Amino acid sequence: MTPEDAAALRRAIPEVVGILVRRGADFASAEDAVQTALVRTVERSGAPPRDVRAWLVTAAWRAFIDQVRSDSARAAREERVAREPDAGAVPQHDDTLGMYFLCAHPVLTSASAIALTLRAVAGLTTRQIAEAFLTPEATMAQRISRAKQRLAGIPLDRPGDLSRVLGVLYLLFNEGYSGEIDLAAEALRVTRQLTALVDEPEAHGLLALMLLHHARRPARVVSGRLVPLAAQDRRRWDVAAIAEGVQILQAALARDRLGPYQVQAAIAALHADAASAADTDWVQIVEWYDELLAFSDSPVVRLGRAIAVGEADGPQAGLVALGAVDESVPRHRAALAYMHERAGDLETSAADYAEAARRATSVLEQEHLLREAERLRRRS
């Protein structure tokens, strides 16, 4: 099976799960049946089916019937199955959007929603999801199973909360990369699929934000070392992804229904548009941060604004702005170190970098901050 055929199968998964649910399968059984059908498809030899969607519906329905027949309540459930329409008749109703809403349902934790989205929408196996999150497969299987149990009885066609779906996808994107699965790429793929289902500027704003951040990834880690934005080789950035992200963002902004993802994408676009760090339009970035504060007056947003103020108005202004931000916010001490260095206080900056390294949550970030601290110690 070619990568294109495999991709077509995965795109069909949420819709096929929805079809099985409409035929009478509960969500957990439907999702399991589709996964079973996918395994059989991978093991299958010969040319791929011409109509991938119809073939997967048939295979999944047969897998569901097999599950029903092996159930302890076989007689009653087989009677219900017998009344269902023939598996070969594939309805045209698309439940894909309903699957997004169901997998991001408020009854689920964020971790469970992400895992279930990867299973039921992205089509990853439990093993792949477990490896991506560095979690034992049995543990991940239990998490997914509990999530499906919590969704029992919730109708697939019930209107959902799009903002929660977008939040789950953004969290998924920020997981990055681990093992054989590129979670950021998966988040991009399913977000792109979502934008084809909903006519909402914020969904397109999130897609633009992901594209613009993803475009910088080749320059973010070089030779095993974290490279901060200002020091990145911009020739490594994905120009095509930036152009697409900017185009999608401009179309979303033209709808005049501004939201936080569009604002964050606008900030990312200003970084992408600058030929160098020195050419960045920091004044406009501060203005966009002010817009973002109107949507979410959070310490993280205030930290980003304080850094932008320091770049636009000088390090002393930046230090004043940082002074109003809670020191427990991640990367606050690193931002403080950067502003002290720009202000010429190298000794204080070195100490701040060392403390920031102690608080860092990733090895790459910690190593980078320690190098910065050592560099400034040598200079001072």
Salt bridges, closest charged atoms under 4 A:
GLU15 OE2 - ARG53 NE 2.61
GLU31 OE1 - ARG119 NH2 2.58
GLU31 OE1 - LYS148 NZ 3.03
ASP32 OD1 - ARG119 NH2 3.27
ASP32 OD1 - LYS148 NZ 2.58
ASP66 OD2 - ARG40 NH2 3.58
ASP71 OD1 - ARG77 NH1 3.36
GLU78 OE2 - ARG69 NE 3.63
GLU79 OE2 - ARG83 NH1 3.68
ASP95 OD2 - ARG22 NE 2.75
ASP95 OD1 - HIS93 NE2 3.15
GLU131 OE2 - ARG127 NH1 3.21
GLU180 OE1 - ARG127 NH1 2.99
ASP182 OD2 - ARG217 NH2 2.72
GLU186 OE1 - ARG10 NH2 2.66
GLU186 OE1 - ARG189 NH2 3.03
ASP199 OD1 - ARG255 NH1 3.02
GLU200 OE1 - ARG257 NH2 2.67
ASP233 OD1 - ARG235 NE 2.95
GLU244 OE2 - ARG192 NH1 2.49
ASP290 OD1 - ARG305 NE 2.57
ASP297 OD1 - ARG302 NE 2.71
GLU311 OE1 - ARG342 NH1 3.47
GLU341 OE2 - ARG375 NH1 3.02
GLU341 OE2 - ARG379 NH1 3.52
ASP352 OD1 - ARG333 NH1 3.54
ASP352 OD2 - HIS340 ND1 2.78
GLU355 OE2 - ARG358 NH2 2.55
GLU355 OE2 - ARG359 NE 2.89
GLU365 OE2 - ARG331 NE 3.26
GLU372 OE1 - ARG375 NH2 2.73
GLU374 OE1 - ARG377 NH1 3.69
GLU374 OE2 - ARG378 NE 3.82
